[in-house]
Amino acid sequence: MPSDAVPSDSLTSLDGGVDGYGSAIRKRENTQGRDLSYPPLPEPLTVPVYDNHTHLEISDGEHPLSYREQLDRASSVGVRGVIQVGGDVETSRWSAACALIEPRMLAAVAIHPNEAPALDAAGTLDDALAVINELAGQPRVVAVGETGLDFFRTGEEGRAAQFRSFEAHIRIAKENNLALQIHDRNAHEAVIETLLKVGAPERTVFHCFSGDADMARLCADHGWYMSFAGNVTFKNASMLRDALFAAPRNLLLVETDAPFLTPLPYRGRPNAPYLLPNTLRGMAAHLETDVSLLSAQITANTELVYGRWDAEPVTAAHDDPGPDPTPRGGIA
């Protein structure tokens, strides 16, 4: 989730789902004053791209869309596929199971840094990490994330658990030869120090990049990828645009972090993978480059990080998909 996403207590669990099998299992609570209608479809991209980070397990809006409806809309505007990202045991299981039956989806699995302190206090963090390690070996799971450090919501008392969880996720990613997706809020120096101390995975991605130009250059020095979300289009985001300009094109990715961080001109409304072209066009305008050229570069970068979306087969719709991808339980 983004550096300014809603806190976890403003997400509620859903009993049942939006459209039955594989439906959303979280709901974003509607904050007062938001326009809850989904924005219109943007002009389709000529060269398709991938959404590096999205949360289709979270429903939003006045009329929530199922993940299949989300992906159908995305396909219609040139968004070829998504990385569906988990943040706890339940959503990681959901992500892995849905990716197994949906050819436009690959999965990332992790315990979000803001979840780690409570699990550690309850004595269940190691159990949760064991589940993530197991999920990391499943087909069509291509990344460990989102993991990292968040010093905005977590005080000193919870930081040791975050560090322990982050380092465990780094080991899981390396042992399974998976990419690492990092959540970094108010913790740039500590995240970088941890990566250098433990040893970053070969493919490391700063999701929803929130650093400045100097940090972008440091990431480039280490070959770390930087994924930009809709907030790069915000009027007050000049620092992010400076970082975008400083980042090498071969290390750029793009994401929605849906349902959060809807790009201009629809800031505050529900976000979705089909709105990725708005962010991409904003990036291309700032970089003074052709949208199709930037799309081609980012598509190539994304496939270098995660592989092709058809590298591992999905379970055909008429086959037994295995476990229900809408689990209700906790740690197994």
C-alpha positions as CSV (number, residue, x, y, z in Angstrom):
1,M,0.0,0.0,0.0
2,P,1.2,3.5,-0.6
3,S,3.0,5.9,1.8
4,D,-0.3,7.7,2.4
5,A,-2.8,4.8,2.2
6,V,-5.5,4.5,4.7
7,P,-4.6,2.7,7.9
8,S,-5.4,-0.9,8.3
9,D,-8.3,-0.2,10.7
10,S,-10.2,1.5,7.9
11,L,-10.3,-1.7,5.9
12,T,-13.0,-4.1,6.9
13,S,-13.3,-7.8,6.1
14,L,-16.0,-9.0,3.8
15,D,-18.2,-12.0,4.6
16,G,-18.8,-13.4,1.1
17,G,-17.7,-11.3,-1.8
18,V,-18.4,-9.1,-4.7
19,D,-19.0,-11.8,-7.4
20,G,-18.7,-15.1,-5.6
21,Y,-15.6,-17.2,-6.4
22,G,-12.4,-15.3,-6.0
23,S,-14.1,-12.1,-4.9
24,A,-12.7,-9.3,-2.8
25,I,-12.1,-10.1,0.9
26,R,-11.5,-6.6,2.2
27,K,-13.5,-3.4,1.8
28,R,-12.1,0.1,1.9
29,E,-14.3,2.2,4.2
30,N,-15.8,5.2,2.3
31,T,-14.3,8.3,3.8
32,Q,-16.6,11.4,4.0
33,G,-16.5,13.6,1.0
34,R,-15.1,11.2,-1.5
35,D,-16.6,10.8,-4.9
36,L,-17.3,7.0,-4.9
37,S,-17.9,6.6,-8.7
38,Y,-15.2,4.9,-10.8
39,P,-13.6,7.3,-13.4
40,P,-14.2,6.8,-17.1
41,L,-12.0,4.6,-19.2
42,P,-8.9,6.4,-20.5
43,E,-7.8,6.3,-24.1
44,P,-6.2,2.9,-24.8
45,L,-2.4,2.6,-24.9
46,T,-0.9,1.6,-28.2
47,V,1.9,-0.4,-26.5
48,P,0.6,-2.4,-23.5
49,V,2.0,-2.3,-20.0
50,Y,1.7,-4.1,-16.7
51,D,0.5,-2.9,-13.3
52,N,3.5,-3.6,-11.0
53,H,1.4,-3.4,-7.8
54,T,-2.3,-3.6,-7.1
55,H,-4.7,-4.7,-4.4
56,L,-7.8,-6.3,-6.1
57,E,-8.6,-8.0,-2.8
58,I,-9.8,-4.7,-1.6
59,S,-13.2,-3.4,-2.9
60,D,-14.0,0.2,-3.2
61,G,-16.5,2.6,-4.7
62,E,-20.3,2.9,-4.7
63,H,-20.6,-0.1,-7.1
64,P,-17.5,-2.3,-6.4
65,L,-16.0,-4.2,-9.3
66,S,-15.0,-7.9,-9.1
67,Y,-11.4,-8.6,-9.9
68,R,-12.4,-10.1,-13.3
69,E,-14.3,-6.9,-14.1
70,Q,-11.3,-4.9,-13.1
71,L,-9.0,-6.9,-15.4
72,D,-11.5,-6.8,-18.3
73,R,-11.5,-3.0,-18.1
74,A,-7.7,-3.0,-17.8
75,S,-7.3,-5.3,-20.9
76,S,-9.5,-2.9,-22.9
77,V,-7.1,0.0,-22.4
78,G,-3.8,-1.8,-22.9
79,V,-2.9,-3.0,-19.4
80,R,-1.8,-6.5,-20.1
81,G,-1.5,-7.9,-16.6
82,V,-1.1,-7.1,-12.9
83,I,1.0,-8.1,-9.9
84,Q,-1.6,-8.8,-7.2
85,V,-0.1,-8.1,-3.8
86,G,-0.8,-9.6,-0.4
87,G,-0.2,-7.9,3.0
88,D,-1.0,-10.6,5.5
89,V,-1.7,-14.4,5.5
90,E,-5.2,-14.2,4.3
91,T,-4.7,-11.7,1.4
92,S,-1.5,-13.5,0.4
93,R,-3.3,-16.8,0.1
94,W,-6.1,-15.1,-1.9
95,S,-3.5,-13.5,-4.2
96,A,-1.7,-16.8,-4.8
97,A,-4.9,-18.7,-5.4
98,C,-6.4,-16.2,-7.8
99,A,-3.2,-15.9,-9.8
100,L,-3.4,-19.7,-10.3
101,I,-6.7,-19.4,-12.2
102,E,-6.3,-15.9,-13.8
103,P,-3.9,-15.6,-16.7
104,R,-3.7,-11.8,-16.3
105,M,-2.5,-12.0,-12.7
106,L,0.7,-12.9,-11.0
107,A,1.0,-12.8,-7.2
108,A,3.2,-11.3,-4.5
109,V,3.0,-12.6,-0.9
110,A,4.1,-11.0,2.4
111,I,3.3,-9.7,5.8
112,H,3.0,-5.9,5.6
113,P,5.4,-4.1,8.0
114,N,2.5,-2.6,9.9
115,E,1.1,-6.1,10.6
116,A,4.4,-7.4,12.0
117,P,4.4,-5.8,15.5
118,A,0.9,-7.2,16.4
119,L,1.8,-10.6,15.2
120,D,5.1,-10.5,17.1
121,A,3.3,-9.4,20.3
122,A,0.9,-12.3,19.9
123,G,3.7,-14.8,19.3
124,T,2.5,-15.7,15.8
125,L,4.9,-13.8,13.5
126,D,7.1,-16.9,12.9
127,D,4.0,-18.9,12.0
128,A,2.9,-16.2,9.6
129,L,6.3,-16.0,8.0
130,A,6.3,-19.8,7.6
131,V,3.0,-19.5,5.6
132,I,4.6,-16.8,3.4
133,N,7.6,-19.0,2.8
134,E,5.3,-21.9,1.7
135,L,3.3,-19.6,-0.6
136,A,6.5,-18.3,-2.1
137,G,7.0,-21.7,-3.6
138,Q,3.7,-21.9,-5.3
139,P,3.2,-21.5,-9.1
140,R,2.6,-18.0,-10.4
141,V,3.9,-16.4,-7.2
142,V,6.7,-14.2,-8.5
143,A,7.5,-11.8,-5.7
144,V,7.8,-11.4,-2.0
145,G,6.0,-8.2,-0.9
146,E,4.9,-5.9,0.2
147,T,7.5,-5.9,2.9
148,G,9.8,-3.3,4.4
149,L,9.7,-0.7,7.1
150,D,7.1,1.9,8.1
151,F,8.1,4.3,10.7
152,F,5.0,6.6,10.2
153,R,2.5,4.2,11.9
154,T,4.9,2.2,14.0
155,G,6.6,3.6,17.0
156,E,9.9,2.6,18.6
157,E,8.2,-0.3,20.4
158,G,7.3,-2.1,17.2
159,R,10.4,-1.5,15.0
160,A,12.3,-4.5,16.1
161,A,9.5,-6.7,14.8
162,Q,9.5,-4.8,11.5
163,F,13.2,-5.3,11.1
164,R,12.9,-9.0,11.9
165,S,10.1,-9.5,9.5
166,F,11.8,-7.5,6.7
167,E,15.0,-9.5,7.0
168,A,13.0,-12.8,7.0
169,H,11.2,-11.7,3.8
170,I,14.5,-10.8,2.1
171,R,15.8,-14.3,2.9
172,I,12.5,-15.9,1.6
173,A,12.9,-13.9,-1.7
174,K,16.5,-15.0,-2.2
175,E,15.9,-18.6,-1.3
176,N,13.0,-18.8,-3.8
177,N,14.7,-16.7,-6.4
178,L,11.8,-14.2,-6.3
179,A,11.6,-10.4,-6.7
180,L,11.2,-8.3,-3.6
181,Q,8.6,-5.5,-3.4
182,I,9.4,-2.9,-0.7
183,H,7.1,-0.8,1.3
184,D,9.1,2.2,2.6
185,R,7.4,5.0,4.6
186,N,9.5,7.5,6.6
187,A,12.3,4.8,6.7
188,H,14.5,5.4,3.6
189,E,17.8,5.2,5.4
190,A,16.9,2.1,7.5
191,V,15.5,0.3,4.4
192,I,18.6,0.9,2.4
193,E,20.9,0.0,5.4
194,T,19.0,-3.3,5.8
195,L,19.2,-4.2,2.1
196,L,23.0,-3.6,2.2
197,K,23.5,-5.4,5.4
198,V,21.5,-8.5,4.6
199,G,22.1,-8.4,0.8
200,A,19.3,-7.4,-1.5
201,P,17.7,-9.9,-3.9
202,E,18.8,-9.6,-7.5
203,R,15.5,-8.0,-8.4
204,T,14.5,-5.5,-5.8
205,V,11.6,-3.0,-6.4
206,F,10.7,0.1,-4.4
207,H,7.0,0.0,-4.7
208,C,5.3,3.4,-4.8
209,F,8.6,5.1,-4.8
210,S,8.6,8.0,-2.3
211,G,12.2,9.2,-2.3
212,D,13.9,12.2,-3.8
213,A,16.3,12.4,-6.7
214,D,19.3,11.6,-4.6
215,M,17.6,8.4,-3.4
216,A,16.7,7.5,-7.0
217,R,20.4,7.8,-8.0
218,L,21.4,5.6,-5.0
219,C,18.9,3.0,-6.1
220,A,20.2,3.2,-9.6
221,D,23.7,2.6,-8.3
222,H,22.6,-0.7,-6.8
223,G,20.3,-1.7,-9.7
224,W,17.1,-1.4,-7.7
225,Y,13.9,-0.8,-9.6
226,M,11.6,2.2,-8.8
227,S,7.9,1.9,-9.4
228,F,5.9,5.1,-9.6
229,A,2.2,5.3,-8.8
230,G,-0.6,7.9,-9.4
231,N,0.8,10.3,-6.8
232,V,3.6,11.2,-9.2
233,T,0.9,13.2,-11.1
234,F,-0.2,15.2,-8.0
235,K,0.4,18.9,-8.1
236,N,2.4,18.9,-4.8
237,A,4.6,15.9,-5.9
238,S,7.5,17.9,-7.5
239,M,10.0,15.8,-5.4
240,L,8.7,12.6,-6.9
241,R,8.9,14.0,-10.4
242,D,12.5,15.0,-9.8
243,A,13.2,11.5,-8.7
244,L,11.4,10.1,-11.8
245,F,13.7,12.3,-14.0
246,A,16.8,11.1,-12.1
247,A,15.9,7.4,-12.4
248,P,17.4,5.5,-15.4
249,R,14.7,4.4,-17.8
250,N,15.8,0.7,-17.6
251,L,14.9,0.7,-13.8
252,L,11.4,2.3,-14.1
253,L,8.1,0.5,-13.4
254,V,4.6,1.8,-13.1
255,E,1.7,0.8,-10.8
256,T,-1.7,1.8,-9.5
257,D,-1.6,0.6,-5.9
258,A,-5.3,0.4,-6.4
259,P,-7.7,1.2,-4.9
260,F,-5.4,4.0,-3.5
261,L,-3.5,6.9,-5.2
262,T,-5.8,7.6,-8.1
263,P,-4.0,9.8,-10.6
264,L,-5.1,13.2,-11.7
265,P,-7.6,14.3,-12.8
266,Y,-9.5,11.8,-10.6
267,R,-7.6,12.0,-7.3
268,G,-9.7,10.7,-4.4
269,R,-12.0,8.5,-6.5
270,P,-11.6,4.7,-6.6
271,N,-8.5,3.6,-8.4
272,A,-8.2,0.5,-10.6
273,P,-5.6,-1.0,-13.0
274,Y,-7.5,0.4,-16.0
275,L,-6.4,3.9,-14.9
276,L,-2.7,3.1,-15.2
277,P,-2.6,4.8,-18.7
278,N,-3.3,8.1,-16.9
279,T,-0.2,7.7,-14.7
280,L,1.9,6.5,-17.6
281,R,1.0,9.5,-19.7
282,G,1.8,11.9,-16.8
283,M,5.2,10.2,-16.5
284,A,5.9,10.5,-20.2
285,A,4.9,14.1,-20.3
286,H,7.3,15.0,-17.4
287,L,10.1,13.0,-19.1
288,E,9.3,14.7,-22.4
289,T,9.2,11.3,-24.2
290,D,6.8,9.4,-26.4
291,V,4.2,7.4,-24.4
292,S,4.6,4.3,-26.6
293,L,8.4,4.4,-26.1
294,L,8.0,4.6,-22.4
295,S,5.4,1.9,-22.4
296,A,7.8,-0.4,-24.3
297,Q,10.6,0.3,-21.9
298,I,8.5,-0.3,-18.8
299,T,7.0,-3.5,-20.3
300,A,10.5,-4.9,-20.9
301,N,11.6,-3.9,-17.4
302,T,8.6,-5.6,-15.8
303,E,9.1,-8.8,-17.6
304,L,12.8,-8.8,-16.6
305,V,11.7,-8.5,-13.0
306,Y,8.9,-11.0,-12.9
307,G,9.1,-13.1,-16.1
308,R,6.3,-13.5,-18.6
309,W,2.7,-13.8,-17.4
310,D,2.3,-17.1,-19.4
311,A,5.5,-18.7,-18.1
312,E,3.5,-20.9,-15.8
313,P,0.1,-22.3,-16.8
314,V,-3.1,-21.3,-15.0
315,T,-5.7,-23.8,-13.9
316,A,-8.4,-24.0,-16.6
317,A,-11.8,-22.7,-15.6
318,H,-13.4,-26.2,-16.0
319,D,-10.7,-27.8,-13.9
320,D,-10.7,-28.1,-10.1
321,P,-8.9,-24.9,-8.9
322,G,-8.0,-26.3,-5.6
323,P,-8.6,-24.4,-2.4
324,D,-11.2,-21.7,-2.3
325,P,-9.3,-18.4,-3.0
326,T,-11.4,-16.5,-0.5
327,P,-10.1,-17.9,2.8
328,R,-11.7,-16.7,6.0
329,G,-9.2,-18.1,8.5
330,G,-5.9,-16.8,9.9
331,I,-2.6,-18.5,10.2
332,A,-2.5,-22.2,9.3
